[in-house]
Each structure stands twice: as structure tokens, then as C-alpha cells.
Amino acid sequence: MRASRLVSILLLLQARGRLTAAELAEELEVSERTMYRDLFELGAAGVPVYGERGKGGGYRLLDGYRTNLTGLTAEEAGALLMSGAPGPAAELGLGSLLAATRLKLLAAVPEALRDTATRAEERFYLDPGGWAHDRARDDRHLRTVARAVWDDRRLEIGYRRPDGQTARRMLDPLGLVHKTGVWYLVAIHGRVTRVYRVDRILAAQVLQSVSRRPDDFNLATFWANWEASYAASLPVFSARVRLGPLAQRHRDDLGALSPRGVAENPPDSHGWVAQTLLFDNRRVAVAALLALAPEVEIIGPDDLRYDVVDIARQTIERMTLGVNEQR
């Protein structure tokens, strides 16, 4: 669905010249937050889209840039193809639409470059969902790892394990996954396919020997299964809340703050829904529920309600102090 939306943004800007993020969001029926993220992804894919501030500003394509999609490079098409979310799309009954969009993108790439675009899709995956953790601080070996993935070469790394111990690993790299600011390497070690955080790689060397790659390996499928298993092993913080209509629409659009699971009841006569939301921890729950204010009511636990009230009170006090100082 996202791949289709990125193409729609490109065509809208081409057809209308200049549009604000709010206008694009309304046209495509998504939030402005989602639109800003999509515009960033288009730019990262090499599409020359830029923003202009002030009256009459908005987003537009570089003067002279025109495309009917035949102008997309293999790298741009690969980036757009990686942006799709086939699992959620299938659950919404949109799997066929996403598949059609993918075929159109591949058809738009010149035949000589089509293998390159498909290769990018097979080896690099962007997971739009969120986990709560700090942004990666050390990606100095990312390019070396990516080269090994792209060239199908074996990779020797020094790795800092979660327990702080270091180890050397000889890997057959299969793909890279980007999730919430962190890159993960999927690779075979011995006979087992494992996941390694790139920011924990202390040293990396690409070897000349060709890496093993199972013919039936699918990066997106492997990642979905691994992520589900990993998420099930994490501690869970449960919050019982009531959400208004607006908060319900934006609940799953909070990036790393999005709840990991939702159990809900039918809405009441005013459109409010009682839900149980699952988060990684209480800190994440507090930040997420504050982001959904004012259409949120916390039923429990009491500690969560007290935390949110305390932060809201501190915020009001600071704002009031600032206003008084300006007078």
C-alpha cells in the first residue's frame, strides 16, 4: 500500500506542480505525519522533491523533472519496492493492489536494469513498524556489510553480543533490514539463519568467497516470522484506555511508540472505544498516550495514569511560567 502511495505522491506533484503536506495528506487520506515520512522516503530514493517555506510554499518536483515512471532508475524503483508492507496490505484485502503496483514499477524500469531493481528488493527490506529503543549510534560498518550483501560475498565480523562479550563470526549474508533507525543483518552462521544488529558490529571484512544463499529464501517472510518470535519474547506493558475517534485513527501511526497489540470492544454511542494496548514498557506507554491526547482516557493501571497526569501538570506549569515571563 505504501509503494502505491509513493507513486501517487509523485504523480500528484507532477500533475499539480506544488502541494502542501496537508493537501497531499487529504488527497491520499492519511495523516500529515505519514505524508512527511513518505516525502522523506521519496527524497531518499533519489526523486528530486523539495519543500518551500512561507506563503505559497509546499512540496514540488525539481524544475524540468518529468516522469511517467519510465524515468525511474533501478535504484529508485528498488527503494520504492522495498517500501511496501505486503503483510498489512494482504490483511486489508489490498494484496492484489500492491502486487499490481510492484509489477508496474518493474515494468517501468528498463529491461537491462530490471535485475538490479529486483535484486534490491530481495536483499534490502524496510520495516515500517516500530520498536522502542535508542537510535543506532555506530553504523560505520554498514557500507561494508551492504557491499557483502549486494555482491553475495562471505563476511567476517567482530560482534558485541547483548551480554557485552565479543565474538568473531564468519557469515553468509542474506539481507539487510531497516527498522526504527536501526539496521539489522540477516545472515547464515553455521547452519542457522540469525539476525545481527549492525551497530554492534565492531569490525567487518568482505571476503572473496561466494556466500551461500538458499534458493527459496525470502527476506520479508523470514523477517516477519523472526520479528513475531522476538516480539513474543519481550516484556509487555498493558494499558487499559478509552480512545476517541481521532485518537483511534492515529493510534497505529506513532512510529516507535505504536502499541504492539490491541484488544478492543465495540464503540459507544459517541464513537469512543475501550481498548487494551500493549507496549514495550511504561515509558513508551506514557509517551504514546500523551501523543494521542486529548482524546484518551486512562482506565489503568493507576501508576500509568499518575505518570501522565504528572507530566501534563509539569508541561502546563512550564507553559504558564513562560507566558508570565513574556508579560
C-alpha positions in Angstrom: 0.0 0.0 0.0 2.8 2.4 0.8 4.6 1.7 -2.5 1.3 2.6 -4.3 1.0 5.8 -2.2 4.6 6.9 -3.0 3.8 6.6 -6.7 0.6 8.6 -6.2 2.5 11.4 -4.5 5.0 11.5 -7.4 2.2 11.7 -10.0 0.2 14.3 -8.0 3.2 16.6 -7.7 3.9 16.1 -11.4 0.4 17.0 -12.3 -0.3 19.9 -10.0 3.1 21.4 -9.6 3.1 22.3 -5.9 1.1 20.9 -2.9 1.4 21.2 0.8 1.8 18.2 3.0 -1.7 18.8 4.4 -3.1 18.9 0.8 -1.3 15.7 -0.1 -2.4 14.0 3.2 -6.1 15.0 2.5 -5.9 13.8 -1.1 -4.5 10.4 -0.1 -6.5 10.1 3.1 -3.5 9.7 5.5 -2.2 11.8 8.4 0.3 14.7 7.8 2.8 12.7 9.9 2.6 9.8 7.4 2.9 12.3 4.5 6.1 13.8 5.8 7.6 10.3 6.2 6.5 9.4 2.6 8.0 12.6 1.2 11.3 11.9 3.0 11.3 8.3 1.5 10.8 9.7 -2.0 13.8 12.0 -1.5 15.9 9.2 -0.1 15.0 7.1 -3.2 16.5 9.9 -5.4 13.4 11.6 -6.5 14.1 15.4 -6.6 11.3 16.6 -4.4 11.9 19.6 -2.1 9.9 21.9 0.2 9.4 25.6 0.1 8.5 27.7 3.2 6.3 30.7 3.5 3.1 31.8 1.8 2.5 29.9 -1.4 5.0 27.2 -0.3 4.7 23.5 -0.3 6.4 20.5 -2.0 7.3 20.3 -5.6 9.5 18.4 -8.0 12.7 19.9 -9.4 12.0 22.1 -12.4 12.2 20.0 -15.6 11.8 16.7 -13.8 9.1 14.7 -15.5 8.3 11.0 -15.4 5.7 8.5 -16.4 7.6 6.1 -14.3 9.8 5.1 -17.2 12.3 7.6 -15.9 12.8 5.8 -12.6 16.3 4.3 -12.1 16.8 0.8 -10.9 17.8 2.1 -7.5 14.7 4.3 -7.2 12.4 1.5 -8.2 14.2 -0.8 -5.8 13.7 1.7 -3.0 10.0 2.1 -3.7 9.5 -1.6 -4.0 11.2 -2.1 -0.6 8.8 0.4 1.0 5.8 -1.8 0.6 4.1 -3.6 3.5 2.8 -6.9 2.0 1.5 -8.3 5.3 -0.8 -5.5 6.3 -1.9 -5.0 2.7 -3.0 -8.6 2.5 -4.8 -8.4 5.8 -6.8 -5.4 4.4 -7.6 -7.1 1.2 -5.2 -5.0 -0.8 -2.6 -7.6 -1.6 -3.6 -7.7 -5.3 -3.3 -3.9 -5.5 0.2 -3.9 -4.0 1.2 -6.7 -6.4 -0.1 -4.8 -9.4 1.8 -1.7 -8.2 5.0 -3.8 -7.9 4.6 -5.2 -11.4 4.0 -1.7 -12.9 7.2 -0.4 -11.2 9.2 -3.3 -12.5 7.8 -2.8 -16.0 8.8 0.8 -15.8 12.4 0.0 -15.3 14.4 -0.5 -18.5 14.9 -4.3 -19.1 18.7 -4.1 -18.8 18.3 -2.7 -15.2 15.3 -4.8 -14.1 17.5 -7.4 -12.5 19.1 -4.7 -10.4 15.8 -3.4 -9.1 14.6 -7.0 -8.2 18.0 -7.7 -6.6 17.5 -4.7 -4.3 14.0 -5.9 -3.3 15.4 -9.3 -2.4 18.3 -8.1 -0.3 17.1 -4.9 1.5 13.8 -4.6 3.4 12.3 -1.5 5.2 10.1 -2.5 8.1 7.7 0.5 8.7 6.6 -0.8 12.2 8.2 0.4 15.4 10.1 -0.9 18.3 11.1 1.3 21.2 14.9 1.5 21.5 17.6 4.1 21.1 18.6 5.2 17.7 21.7 3.4 16.4 24.9 5.2 17.2 27.5 3.2 15.3 26.8 2.4 11.7 30.4 2.8 10.5 30.5 -0.7 9.1 27.1 -0.5 7.3 28.6 0.1 3.8 30.9 -2.8 4.2 28.1 -5.1 5.3 25.8 -3.8 2.5 28.5 -4.5 -0.1 28.8 -8.1 1.1 25.0 -8.4 0.9 24.9 -6.9 -2.6 27.8 -8.9 -4.0 26.9 -12.2 -2.4 30.3 -12.4 -0.6 31.1 -14.0 2.7 31.6 -11.6 5.6 33.8 -11.9 8.6 32.8 -9.7 11.6 33.7 -8.9 15.2 30.4 -8.7 17.1 29.4 -7.4 20.5 26.8 -9.7 21.9 23.9 -8.5 24.0 25.7 -9.8 27.1 28.7 -7.5 26.3 31.0 -10.3 25.3 32.7 -10.1 21.9 32.9 -12.8 19.3 34.1 -13.3 15.7 31.7 -14.7 13.2 32.0 -16.0 9.6 28.7 -15.2 7.9 26.9 -15.8 4.7 24.9 -12.5 4.4 21.3 -12.8 3.1 19.9 -9.2 3.5 19.6 -6.0 5.5 16.5 -4.8 7.3 15.9 -1.2 8.5 13.6 -0.7 11.4 13.1 2.4 13.6 16.5 3.8 12.8 18.4 0.6 13.3 19.9 -1.7 10.6 19.8 -5.5 11.1 21.9 -8.0 9.2 20.2 -11.3 8.4 22.9 -14.0 7.7 23.7 -17.7 8.0 26.1 -18.7 10.7 27.0 -22.3 10.6 23.7 -23.8 9.6 21.4 -21.3 11.3 20.0 -18.1 9.9 20.4 -15.4 12.6 19.9 -11.6 13.0 22.7 -9.2 13.9 22.4 -5.5 14.8 24.8 -3.6 12.6 25.6 -1.1 15.3 27.0 -3.9 17.4 29.5 -4.9 14.6 33.0 -3.9 15.8 34.8 -4.9 12.6 33.8 -6.1 9.2 35.7 -7.6 6.2 34.3 -8.7 2.9 35.9 -12.0 1.7 36.4 -13.2 -1.8 34.5 -16.4 -1.3 30.9 -16.5 -2.6 28.3 -16.7 0.2 25.6 -19.4 0.4 22.1 -18.2 -0.4 19.2 -20.7 -0.3 17.1 -20.6 -3.5 13.8 -20.4 -1.5 14.9 -17.7 0.9 12.6 -14.7 1.2 13.8 -11.8 3.3 10.4 -10.2 4.0 8.9 -13.6 5.1 11.9 -14.5 7.2 11.8 -11.1 8.9 8.1 -11.3 9.7 8.5 -14.7 11.3 11.6 -13.7 13.2 10.1 -10.4 14.4 6.9 -12.2 15.6 9.0 -14.6 17.6 11.2 -11.9 19.0 8.3 -9.7 20.0 6.7 -12.5 21.8 9.8 -12.9 23.9 9.8 -9.2 25.0 8.3 -7.9 28.2 4.8 -6.4 27.8 3.2 -3.4 29.5 -0.5 -3.5 29.3 -2.6 -0.2 29.4 -6.4 -0.1 29.6 -7.7 3.0 27.9 -10.7 4.6 26.1 -9.9 6.4 22.8 -12.0 8.9 20.9 -12.4 8.7 17.1 -9.4 10.9 16.3 -7.1 9.0 18.6 -8.2 5.7 17.1 -7.2 6.9 13.6 -3.7 7.9 14.8 -3.1 5.1 17.2 -1.1 3.0 14.8 0.7 6.0 13.2 3.1 6.7 16.2 6.2 5.1 14.8 8.3 3.5 17.6 5.6 4.5 20.1 2.9 2.4 18.3 1.3 -0.3 20.5 2.4 -3.9 19.9 -1.1 -5.3 20.2 -4.7 -4.1 20.6 -7.7 -5.7 22.1 -10.9 -3.7 21.8 -14.7 -3.5 22.3 -17.3 -2.0 20.0 -17.5 1.8 20.1 -20.1 3.5 22.3 -22.7 6.0 21.1 -20.1 8.8 20.9 -17.5 6.7 19.0 -15.2 6.1 21.9 -13.7 2.6 22.2 -12.4 0.8 25.3 -9.1 -0.9 24.4 -6.2 -2.8 26.0 -3.0 -1.6 24.4 0.3 -3.5 24.7 3.6 -1.6 24.8 7.2 -2.5 25.4 7.3 -0.7 28.7 5.6 2.0 30.8 7.8 4.8 29.5 6.7 4.1 25.9 3.1 3.9 27.0 3.2 7.3 28.7 4.7 8.9 25.5 2.2 7.3 23.2 -0.8 8.2 25.3 0.3 11.8 25.6 0.7 11.9 21.8 -3.0 10.8 21.5 -4.3 13.5 23.8 -6.8 14.9 24.4 -9.0 12.0 23.1 -7.6 9.5 25.6 -8.8 8.3 29.0 -6.6 6.0 31.0 -8.5 3.4 33.0 -5.5 1.6 34.4 -3.1 0.8 35.8 -3.0 3.6 38.3 0.7 4.2 38.1 0.4 4.9 34.3 -2.4 7.4 35.0 -0.4 9.2 37.7 2.7 9.4 35.4 0.6 11.0 32.5 -1.1 13.4 34.9 2.3 14.4 36.4 3.9 15.1 33.0 0.8 17.1 31.9 0.9 19.2 35.0 4.6 19.9 34.6 4.0 20.9 31.0 1.2 23.3 31.9 3.3 24.8 34.7 6.2 25.5 32.3 3.9 27.0 29.7 2.2 29.2 32.2 5.6 30.4 33.6 6.8 31.2 30.0 3.7 33.2 29.3 4.0 35.1 32.6 7.7 35.9 31.9 6.8 37.4 28.5 4.2 39.8 30.0 
